[in-house]
Amino acid sequence: MQPQIILLKEGTENSQGKPQLISNINACQAVVETVRTTLGPRGMDKLIVDQGGKATISNDGATIMKLLEIVHPAAKTLVDIAKSQDAEVGDGTTSVVLLAGEFLKQVKSYVEEGVHPRVVIKAIRKALRLCLEKIDTLAVKIEKSNTTEHRALLQKCAATALSSKLIHQQKDFFSKIVVDAVLSLDDLLPLNMIGIKKVQGGALEDSKIVDGVAFKKTFSYAGFEMQPKKYQNPKIALLNIELELKAERDNAEVRVDNVKEYQKVVDAEWQILYEKLDKIVKSGAQVVLSKLPIGDVATQYFADRDMFCAGRVPDEDLRRTMKACGGAVMTTAHDLNDSVLGTCSLFEENQIGGERFNFFSGCSNAKTCTIVLRGGAEQFLEETERSLHDAIMIVRRTIKNDAVVAGGGAIEMELSKMLRDYSRTIAGKEQLLIGAIAKALEVIPRQLCDNAGFDATNILNKLRQKHAQGQCWYGVDITKEDVSDNFENCVWEPAIVKKNALTAACEAACLILSVDETIKNPKSGGGEGGPPMGRGRGRPM
């Protein structure tokens, strides 16, 4: 008898072969079940409570996946594709998870019957290539020459992205704000130049877009109320300096042998502070913003000289002000001159709800805007912010990639029909596999129906009939509980969203199919090196 060879550390779990693959697919199904019901205009929301007790209400696929804290190694792949879809396109995060899960579900029976995973992967890749080519031929290019038409089209795309969100009642109002925000940016459309500020209270319709930078009034000391709150064409100093008396005894050891000597130390501290303040005043700046605190002495000093100051300005707001108004964030008060000071046409402080906000408008350097959101509960405002982020990303993508397709399951049905037709022209195992993938694509319209409480079988039959007749833009119509031409109904999505979702879903499915063994190492420090179990320690054996 051959001796047994021990290769892996004691306590290592390893599972391999077909059962392992099936169990991975089942784990992915469990994840898909969680987000399945959030798809579409009638999707439900999830309330997720983390360890700290913070509740998050969301129906954004990526947000839910992040908060679920999935530990299964194969199912984590789905979390990653949801994140990548969110980062790349901003919307379609639920769709991408659903598609990946459905691809796996449809090919699972073939794997169980003994079809080699590599054959399945090859078929999925082929189907993906055909789908991407089909999307390119179907997608409708946007005319950019007519600005009013272009703008209306962007609003339709934003409204489609918002129709499945918590704020779908106000989608017309918000899609206008989103398009205004994105079109107010420079050509590169930097995301960080759109600030979103949340103020509790008021109605959603009280939300507004501010041209320029706006941020909440920072913590202020005595003397703040005496400062002017409005300037025309002010010069703005952006600092990273603490302007308050810091007892030097905290920073250095000073030995003195009489009170007069101590007085000199105190005077020196005041002297240093006044020198800094004097330099800032001489630079001609009227608005002083600092990332670090500005104390009461400085606040009153500025108030006496008709200047405005705000300390402890959040880093992102300071940066956005710098980009918008020009200038630079200085760490010393010595070299303050016009080249490092920013400017804007109007600075003022206004009340919004229960908060006071500082507004910088008419910024000359870079274009920026701030969306101020109003609403009731904090969770509601957070979900509104996530929804707007999706819509903003969609509008950016539509401007950069100017091709759109119809949403509401229309494009998926068309791709499904195309794959089914193609599968009939080839022989062998691939025919069945591509047919299975064609069936998997129908999950999107099916889920849209399920979530709205429609008869999915009935509506899918109607859709198959319409697409067989060559009407490629027919999809689910949520409002009429029927099928209709979603291109005419202005349910539009950027083609890039669909392409990215399909690519990511296929990659994830292939990745999970290509794993046939999982090896889990035991936590180090256990098994070896510890005291032998049950022996010694003064106990009788």
Secondary structure as UniProt FT lines:
FT   TURN            10..11
FT   STRAND          13..16
FT   HELIX           17..36
FT   TURN            37..38
FT   TURN            41..42
FT   STRAND          46..49
FT   TURN            51..52
FT   STRAND          55..58
FT   HELIX           61..68
FT   TURN            73..75
FT   HELIX           76..88
FT   HELIX           93..112
FT   TURN            113..114
FT   HELIX           117..138
FT   STRAND          140..141
FT   HELIX           147..162
FT   TURN            163..164
FT   TURN            166..167
FT   HELIX           168..170
FT   HELIX           171..183
FT   TURN            187..188
FT   HELIX           191..193
FT   STRAND          194..201
FT   HELIX           204..206
FT   STRAND          208..211
FT   STRAND          213..216
FT   TURN            222..223
FT   HELIX           224..226
FT   STRAND          230..232
FT   STRAND          235..239
FT   HELIX           248..251
FT   HELIX           259..282
FT   TURN            283..284
FT   STRAND          287..290
FT   HELIX           296..304
FT   TURN            305..306
FT   STRAND          308..310
FT   HELIX           315..325
FT   STRAND          329..330
FT   TURN            334..335
FT   HELIX           338..340
FT   STRAND          342..352
FT   TURN            353..354
FT   STRAND          355..363
FT   STRAND          369..375
FT   HELIX           378..400
FT   STRAND          403..406
FT   TURN            407..409
FT   HELIX           410..423
FT   TURN            424..425
FT   HELIX           429..441
FT   HELIX           443..452
FT   HELIX           456..468
FT   TURN            469..470
FT   TURN            472..473
FT   STRAND          474..477
FT   TURN            478..481
FT   STRAND          482..485
FT   TURN            486..490
FT   STRAND          492..494
FT   HELIX           495..513
FT   STRAND          517..520
FT   TURN            524..525
FT   TURN            527..529
FT   TURN            533..534
FT   TURN            537..538
//
